[in-house]
């Protein structure tokens, strides 16, 4: 019910944004009969906030009360570039229901989607469906023989039934060799009882329930016709339309005689399947010849499609700006609810190479960093002399980058040497990063709340506002991240035979970070500071060992292994008693932050 309500809400909110719609299906083809529905397909343009914010964009809606299907303009463009039959026929239907200024532009430029790819989407698709029909017909012949045999002899054992099905002269549709025939016959038996079970006609899958059912219902099963004649006639029409496309550059929409009478006869089930399949073979050969000599371009016009999609996005953005009211700045009281990020540990024994890291970030052309922080062993309080520098960031794409045909750069990575430093860099675009934050992803949270921010992000007002909103959206879902990561590390440690120093430190760091966040509503990743609050004195010795070597080992790890169950219990209890809400309570505020700053970057 909630899912249905959401779909109805989508339709109610977006139906006024339809730019083009037309009648398709049998009515447009001139093949409608009594009781035929009027199928309408169309395209709508999302409002600016529907695609530039935090939430995944709606790409299709359906009217729950009518046969009306609407695609968002980006989905329509992608389908058109693939030469999707439904999309092209909607754009060429003469029965237009809605056409705004953007819709008229779409219809006028519809030939941007026309290419020789039509051969695949119309022809290959139709023939693949006909191959399935041939297979279904052969399987149906075998199943009719099964029904007849068991209807007369319900006590027939399965091996004997298979043997009889494979007797010479009984079924021409089975393979000639004995083993292949027996395998196909057995599969037909299984397919039949699976089908009856899936339809609720037998209580169990298996040969015995099948035999009992057919003893009483053989005539009913024999009377069934599993072939979908409506589908068969539409596939013949698709082949004919594909031929017209490839030869003349125009689709076959309204069908004229004599093809019309032929299709209607197939639709009514009056044409034997053998004739339908033979006709499909003839049309397929004709389609192949048409493709070989077609004057259509090999590819669609991607540039024209890109320009049209941008035009739609610009239109939506202009609407948004026209009705946008000024937004108040975040209140000081809201920001004050966030505890300040913990200061760097007094025990830190490393220098941040600020100049090298800032210069590296400056060379990442096109990326506007909101967050750029050191994480990893430096942030966790146990770096060694040969530790690499984990630089993790969040960048903000411009509105223009999310409006076009291509997706914006979702992430960028670098692993290598930078001015003599071993650097592990990753930056995620703000939208997927904040979606992960709402799911309780500790990696994103630790990135945002790390005390080791690199310029220019460290002095960016957007970061402070983001920290306030991230704190407001902390939830118990973080247990999934920390608990899952802890259990994975524990398994890895046990399977490796133990003794790995770095894995031991990560076990304590991950568990205590999760415990602290769930108990105190504070993101804290520094194990040295965590041990001040949750004393596990033996762990401090590991700091000294780790400082000497990144990949060192612990000779006797029993004191640490004995603490692992205690860590898991602490995590579970912290989750059980946590004051955090079950889910992020204010996602709309994050969404508004993202849209506002994305828009500000584009206009600024």
C-alpha positions in Angstrom: 0.0 0.0 0.0 2.8 2.6 0.7 4.4 1.8 -2.6 1.1 2.2 -4.4 0.4 5.4 -2.6 3.9 6.7 -3.6 3.2 5.9 -7.3 -0.1 7.7 -7.2 1.6 10.7 -5.5 4.2 10.7 -8.2 1.6 10.7 -10.9 -0.5 13.4 -9.2 2.6 15.7 -8.8 4.1 15.1 -12.2 1.2 14.7 -14.7 1.1 18.5 -15.1 4.7 18.4 -16.4 3.9 16.3 -19.4 5.3 17.9 -22.6 4.2 15.3 -25.1 1.8 12.3 -25.2 0.2 10.3 -28.0 -2.0 7.3 -28.5 -0.1 4.1 -29.4 -1.0 0.5 -29.6 -3.9 -1.1 -31.6 -5.8 2.2 -31.8 -2.9 4.0 -33.5 -2.2 1.0 -35.7 -5.8 0.8 -36.9 -6.2 -2.7 -35.4 -8.5 -1.9 -32.4 -11.5 -4.0 -31.9 -14.4 -4.1 -29.4 -13.0 -3.8 -25.9 -9.6 -2.5 -27.0 -8.1 0.0 -24.6 -6.6 3.4 -25.6 -3.0 3.1 -24.7 -1.2 6.5 -24.2 2.5 7.0 -23.8 4.2 10.3 -23.1 7.1 12.2 -21.7 7.5 14.6 -18.7 10.2 16.9 -17.5 11.2 16.7 -13.8 11.3 20.0 -11.9 14.8 21.2 -11.1 14.6 19.8 -7.5 13.6 16.4 -8.8 16.9 15.7 -10.4 19.5 18.1 -8.9 19.0 17.1 -5.2 19.8 14.2 -3.0 17.1 11.8 -4.1 17.1 9.5 -7.1 15.1 10.9 -9.9 11.8 9.4 -10.9 12.2 8.1 -14.4 8.7 6.7 -15.1 5.2 6.9 -13.8 2.0 5.2 -14.6 -1.6 6.4 -14.1 -3.1 3.8 -11.8 -6.5 4.3 -13.3 -5.8 4.5 -17.0 -3.5 2.9 -19.6 -1.1 5.8 -19.4 2.7 5.4 -19.2 4.9 8.5 -18.9 8.7 8.5 -19.2 11.0 11.2 -17.8 12.7 13.0 -20.6 16.2 11.6 -19.9 14.8 8.0 -20.0 13.0 8.8 -23.2 16.2 10.2 -24.8 18.2 7.1 -23.8 15.4 4.8 -25.2 15.2 6.8 -28.4 19.0 6.6 -28.9 18.7 2.8 -28.6 15.9 3.0 -31.3 13.4 1.5 -28.8 10.2 0.6 -30.8 7.7 2.0 -28.2 9.5 5.3 -28.1 9.8 5.8 -31.8 6.2 4.8 -32.5 5.0 7.3 -29.8 6.9 10.1 -31.5 5.4 9.2 -34.9 1.9 8.4 -33.8 -0.6 10.8 -35.6 -2.9 10.7 -32.5 -1.2 13.4 -30.4 -2.9 14.1 -27.0 -0.5 16.6 -25.4 2.1 18.9 -27.1 3.7 21.8 -25.3 6.4 24.0 -26.7 9.1 21.5 -25.6 6.9 18.7 -26.9 6.7 20.3 -30.3 10.5 20.7 -30.3 10.9 17.0 -29.5 8.5 16.0 -32.3 10.2 18.3 -34.8 13.6 16.8 -33.9 12.5 13.2 -33.6 14.7 12.1 -36.5 17.7 12.5 -34.2 16.8 9.0 -32.9 16.6 7.3 -36.4 19.4 5.0 -37.3 20.2 1.5 -38.6 19.9 0.3 -35.0 16.3 -0.2 -35.8 17.3 -3.4 -37.4 18.2 -4.8 -34.0 15.4 -3.3 -31.9 12.6 -4.2 -34.3 14.0 -7.2 -36.1 16.2 -9.1 -33.8 13.8 -8.6 -30.9 10.8 -9.9 -32.9 12.8 -13.0 -34.1 14.0 -13.8 -30.6 10.3 -13.8 -29.4 9.4 -16.1 -32.3 12.2 -18.5 -31.3 10.7 -18.6 -27.9 7.3 -19.4 -29.5 8.8 -22.3 -31.4 10.4 -23.7 -28.2 7.1 -23.3 -26.4 5.2 -25.0 -29.2 7.6 -28.0 -29.2 7.4 -28.2 -25.4 3.6 -28.1 -25.6 3.4 -31.0 -28.0 5.4 -33.1 -25.5 3.2 -32.0 -22.7 0.1 -32.9 -24.6 1.5 -36.4 -25.0 2.2 -36.5 -21.2 -1.3 -35.5 -20.4 -2.8 -38.1 -22.7 -0.7 -40.9 -21.3 -1.3 -40.1 -17.7 -4.9 -39.4 -18.3 -5.3 -43.0 -19.3 -2.7 -44.6 -17.0 -2.3 -42.5 -13.9 -0.2 -45.1 -12.2 2.5 -44.9 -14.9 6.0 -44.5 -13.4 8.1 -41.6 -14.5 10.8 -43.7 -16.2 8.2 -45.6 -18.1 6.5 -42.4 -19.1 9.7 -41.0 -20.5 10.4 -44.2 -22.4 7.0 -44.1 -24.0 7.4 -40.5 -25.0 10.6 -41.4 -26.8 9.2 -44.3 -28.7 9.9 -44.1 -32.5 7.1 -42.4 -34.3 5.3 -41.0 -31.3 6.7 -37.4 -31.2 8.4 -35.9 -34.2 9.3 -32.8 -32.2 11.8 -34.6 -30.0 15.5 -35.0 -31.0 16.4 -38.1 -32.9 19.1 -39.4 -30.6 17.9 -41.4 -27.6 19.7 -39.5 -24.8 18.8 -36.1 -26.1 15.2 -37.1 -26.5 15.0 -38.6 -23.0 16.6 -35.4 -21.5 14.0 -33.1 -23.3 11.1 -35.4 -22.3 12.2 -35.4 -18.7 12.5 -31.6 -18.7 9.0 -31.3 -20.3 7.6 -33.4 -17.4 9.3 -31.2 -14.8 8.2 -28.0 -16.6 4.6 -29.2 -16.5 4.5 -29.9 -12.8 6.4 -26.7 -12.0 3.8 -24.8 -14.1 0.9 -26.4 -12.3 2.5 -25.7 -8.9 3.2 -22.1 -9.7 -0.4 -21.6 -10.7 -1.5 -23.1 -7.4 -3.2 -26.2 -9.0 -1.0 -28.7 -7.2 0.2 -28.5 -3.6 3.7 -29.8 -4.3 6.2 -30.0 -7.1 6.8 -33.5 -8.2 5.8 -36.3 -10.5 3.3 -38.0 -8.1 1.1 -34.8 -7.5 1.2 -34.3 -11.3 -0.1 -37.8 -12.1 -2.9 -37.4 -9.5 -3.9 -34.0 -10.9 -4.0 -35.2 -14.5 -6.1 -38.3 -13.6 -9.0 -35.8 -12.9 -8.2 -32.8 -15.0 -6.6 -34.0 -18.2 -9.3 -32.5 -20.5 -8.9 -29.1 -18.8 -5.1 -29.1 -19.4 -5.5 -30.2 -23.0 -8.0 -27.4 -23.7 -5.5 -24.7 -22.6 -3.8 -22.6 -25.3 -0.7 -21.0 -23.9 0.1 -19.1 -27.1 -0.4 -15.4 -26.9 -1.8 -14.6 -30.3 -1.9 -10.8 -29.5 1.9 -11.0 -29.0 2.3 -12.9 -32.2 0.5 -10.4 -34.4 2.4 -7.5 -32.9 5.7 -9.2 -33.6 4.7 -9.6 -37.3 3.7 -5.9 -37.3 7.1 -5.0 -35.8 9.0 -6.8 -38.6 6.9 -5.1 -41.2 7.5 -1.7 -39.6 11.2 -2.4 -39.4 11.3 -3.1 -43.1 9.5 0.2 -43.8 11.9 2.1 -41.5 15.0 0.7 -43.2 13.7 1.1 -46.8 11.9 4.4 -46.6 13.0 6.1 -43.4 9.5 6.2 -41.9 7.7 3.8 -39.6 4.6 1.7 -40.3 2.0 3.2 -37.9 -1.5 2.8 -39.3 -1.7 -0.6 -41.1 -3.4 -0.9 -44.4 -4.8 -3.9 -46.3 -3.8 -6.6 -47.0 -1.5 -6.7 -44.0 -4.3 -5.4 -41.8 -6.5 -8.4 -42.5 -3.5 -10.8 -42.0 -2.7 -9.3 -38.6 -6.3 -9.3 -37.4 -6.6 -13.0 -38.4 -3.5 -13.8 -36.3 -4.8 -11.7 -33.4 -8.0 -13.8 -33.4 -6.1 -17.0 -33.4 -7.4 -18.0 -36.8 -4.0 -18.5 -38.4 -2.1 -21.8 -37.6 1.1 -21.2 -35.7 3.1 -22.9 -38.5 1.9 -20.3 -41.0 2.7 -17.4 -38.5 6.2 -18.8 -38.0 6.8 -19.2 -41.7 5.6 -15.7 -42.3 8.0 -14.4 -39.7 10.9 -16.2 -41.4 10.0 -14.6 -44.7 9.8 -11.1 -43.2 13.1 -11.7 -41.3 14.9 -12.4 -44.6 13.3 -9.3 -46.1 14.5 -7.3 -43.1 18.1 -8.5 -43.5 18.1 -7.4 -47.2 16.6 -4.0 -46.2 19.3 -3.5 -43.6 22.1 -4.3 -46.0 20.9 -1.5 -48.4 19.4 1.0 -46.0 20.3 4.7 -46.4 19.7 5.4 -42.7 22.7 6.6 -40.6 24.6 4.0 -38.7 24.2 5.9 -35.4 21.7 8.3 -34.0 22.4 12.0 -33.6 23.8 12.0 -30.1 24.7 15.8 -30.2 21.1 16.8 -31.0 19.8 14.5 -28.3 22.2 16.1 -25.8 21.2 19.6 -26.8 17.5 18.8 -26.4 18.0 17.2 -23.0 20.0 20.3 -21.8 17.2 22.5 -23.2 14.7 20.7 -21.0 17.0 21.0 -17.9 17.5 24.7 -18.5 13.8 25.2 -18.8 13.2 23.4 -15.4 16.0 25.4 -13.8 14.6 28.7 -15.1 11.1 27.8 -13.6 12.8 27.0 -10.3 14.7 30.3 -10.1 11.5 32.2 -11.1 9.5 30.9 -8.1 12.4 30.5 -5.6 12.0 32.5 -2.4 15.1 33.7 -0.6 16.4 31.1 1.9 17.3 32.2 5.5 20.8 31.5 6.6 21.1 28.6 9.1 20.5 29.8 12.6 23.3 30.0 15.2 21.3 27.8 17.5 21.1 25.0 15.0 24.9 25.1 14.5 25.4 25.2 18.3 23.8 21.8 18.6 26.8 20.2 17.1 29.7 19.4 19.3 33.0 20.7 17.9 35.2 18.3 16.1 37.7 16.7 18.5 41.1 18.4 18.4 44.0 16.5 17.0 45.4 14.1 19.6 48.2 15.4 21.8 49.9 12.1 21.1 50.1 12.7 17.4 53.6 12.1 16.2 53.3 13.1 12.5 53.4 16.3 10.5 50.6 16.9 8.0 52.2 17.7 4.6 49.6 20.5 4.1 51.4 22.1 1.2 51.8 18.9 -0.9 48.2 17.8 -0.3 46.7 21.3 -1.0 48.7 21.5 -4.2 47.5 18.0 -5.2 43.9 19.0 -4.6 44.3 22.2 -6.6 45.4 20.2 -9.7 42.1 18.2 -9.6 40.5 20.3 -12.3 36.8 20.5 -12.3 36.3 19.3 -8.7 34.9 21.7 -6.1 35.8 20.2 -2.7 33.4 20.6 0.2 35.3 18.1 2.3 39.0 17.1 2.0 40.3 15.2 5.0 43.0 12.9 6.2 41.6 9.6 7.4 43.2 6.2 7.9 46.0 5.4 10.3 46.9 9.1 10.8 43.4 10.1 11.7 43.0 6.9 13.8 46.0 7.8 16.0 48.4 5.0 15.0 50.5 6.0 12.0 53.8 4.3 11.4 56.9 5.7 9.8 55.9 4.2 6.4 52.1 4.8 6.5 50.6 6.2 3.4 48.4 9.3 3.5 44.7 8.5 3.0 43.1 11.7 1.5 39.4 11.4 1.2 37.1 14.1 -0.2 33.6 15.1 -1.2 33.1 17.3 -4.2 30.1 19.2 -5.6 29.1 19.0 -9.2 27.5 22.0 -10.9 23.8 21.9 -11.8 24.8 21.9 -15.5 26.8 18.7 -15.0 23.7 16.9 -13.7 21.4 18.3 -16.3 22.8 16.8 -19.5 22.9 13.5 -21.2 25.9 12.1 -19.4 26.1 11.5 -15.6 28.5 13.8 -13.7 31.8 12.3 -12.5 30.7 10.2 -9.5 34.2 9.7 -8.1 37.9 10.2 -8.8 40.8 8.1 -7.5 44.6 8.3 -7.3 47.0 5.8 -5.8 50.7 6.6 -6.2 53.5 8.9 -5.3 53.0 12.6 -4.9 56.1 14.7 -4.1 57.6 11.6 -2.5 54.5 10.8 -0.4 52.6 7.6 -0.9 49.1 9.0 -1.5 45.7 7.2 -1.6 43.1 9.7 -2.8 39.4 9.3 -3.4 36.7 11.9 -3.9 33.0 11.2 -4.2 30.4 13.5 -5.7 28.2 15.0 -3.0 24.9 13.3 -4.0 26.1 9.6 -3.7 28.2 10.6 -0.6 25.2 12.1 1.2 23.0 9.1 0.2 25.5 6.9 1.9 25.5 9.2 5.0 21.7 8.7 5.3 22.3 5.0 5.3 24.7 5.3 8.2 28.0 4.9 6.3 30.8 5.5 8.8 33.3 6.2 6.1 31.4 9.2 4.9 30.8 10.4 8.5 34.4 10.1 9.5 35.4 11.9 6.3 33.1 14.9 7.2 34.0 15.0 10.9 37.8 14.3 10.6 39.7 17.1 12.4 42.4 16.9 9.8 40.8 19.0 7.0 43.0 20.3 4.1 42.8 23.7 2.6 40.6 25.1 1.1 37.9 22.8 2.5 39.0 23.5 6.1 37.9 27.2 5.8 34.8 26.5 3.7 31.5 27.7 5.2 29.7 24.8 3.4 31.7 22.3 5.5 30.5 23.7 8.8 26.9 23.7 7.6 27.3 20.2 6.3 28.7 19.0 9.7 25.6 20.5 11.5 23.2 18.7 9.1 25.2 15.4 9.2 25.0 15.5 13.0 21.3 16.1 12.9 20.9 13.0 10.7 22.9 10.6 12.7 21.0 7.3 13.2 21.2 3.8 14.5 21.8 2.7 10.9 25.5 3.3 11.6 25.5 0.0 13.5 25.2 -1.7 10.1 28.5 -0.2 9.0 30.5 -0.5 12.2 29.1 -3.9 13.2 29.5 -5.4 9.7 33.0 -4.0 9.3 34.0 -5.3 12.7 32.7 -8.8 12.0 34.5 -8.8 8.6 37.8 -7.9 10.3 37.3 -10.5 13.0 36.8 -13.2 10.4 39.8 -12.0 8.4 41.9 -12.0 11.4 40.9 -15.5 12.5 41.3 -17.0 8.9 44.8 -15.5 8.6 46.0 -17.3 11.7 46.2 -14.1 13.8 49.1 -11.9 14.7 48.5 -9.1 12.2 49.2 -5.9 14.1 47.3 -3.6 11.7 44.2 -5.8 11.7 44.2 -5.9 15.5 44.3 -2.1 15.8 41.5 -1.8 13.2 39.4 -4.2 15.2 39.6 -2.0 18.3 39.3 1.2 16.4 36.2 0.2 14.4 34.4 -1.3 17.4 35.0 1.6 19.8 34.2 4.2 17.1 30.8 2.4 16.6 30.2 2.1 20.3 31.0 5.8 20.9 28.8 7.1 18.1 25.9 4.9 19.2 26.2 6.0 22.8 27.4 9.6 22.7 26.2 10.8 19.2 29.7 11.8 18.4 31.9 10.7 15.5 35.3 9.9 16.9 37.9 7.8 15.0 41.1 8.5 17.0 41.8 5.2 18.9 44.1 7.0 21.3 41.3 9.3 22.4 38.8 6.4 22.4 41.0 4.4 24.8 40.9 7.3 27.2 37.1 6.7 27.5 37.0 2.9 27.0 40.1 1.6 28.8 41.7 -1.4 27.1 45.2 -1.0 28.4 46.9 -3.8 26.5 46.0 -2.1 23.3 48.3 0.9 24.0 51.3 -1.4 23.6 50.2 -2.0 20.0 50.7 1.7 19.3 54.5 1.4 19.9 54.7 -1.7 17.7 52.7 0.0 14.9 54.9 3.1 14.9 57.9 1.0 14.1 56.4 -0.9 11.1 53.2 -0.6 9.1 52.9 -4.3 8.6 54.3 -5.6 11.9 53.1 -8.7 13.7 52.3 -9.5 17.3 54.1 -12.6 18.7 51.6 -13.4 21.4 48.1 -12.1 20.5 46.1 -14.1 23.1 45.4 -11.1 25.4 43.9 -9.3 22.4 42.0 -12.2 20.9 40.3 -12.7 24.3 38.9 -9.1 24.1 37.3 -9.5 20.7 34.0 -11.1 22.1 33.8 -8.2 24.6 34.0 -5.7 21.8 31.2 -7.4 19.9 29.0 -7.4 23.0 29.7 -3.7 23.6 28.7 -2.9 20.0 25.5 -4.9 20.3 24.5 -3.3 23.6 25.3 0.2 22.4 23.0 -0.4 19.4 20.3 -1.8 21.6 20.4 1.2 24.1 21.4 4.0 21.6 19.5 7.3 21.9 19.9 7.8 18.2 16.8 7.5 16.0 16.3 4.4 13.8 16.7 6.4 10.6 18.0 9.8 9.7 15.3 12.3 10.9 16.0 15.3 8.7 17.0 14.2 5.2 15.1 17.1 3.6 17.5 19.5 5.2 20.5 17.7 3.5 18.6 17.7 0.2 18.0 21.5 0.5 21.7 22.0 1.3 22.8 20.1 -1.7 20.4 21.9 -4.1 21.2 25.3 -2.7 24.9 25.0 -3.0 24.8 23.2 -6.3 22.7 26.1 -7.7 25.0 28.7 -6.0 28.0 27.2 -7.7 26.3 27.2 -11.1 25.2 30.9 -10.8 28.3 32.1 -9.0 
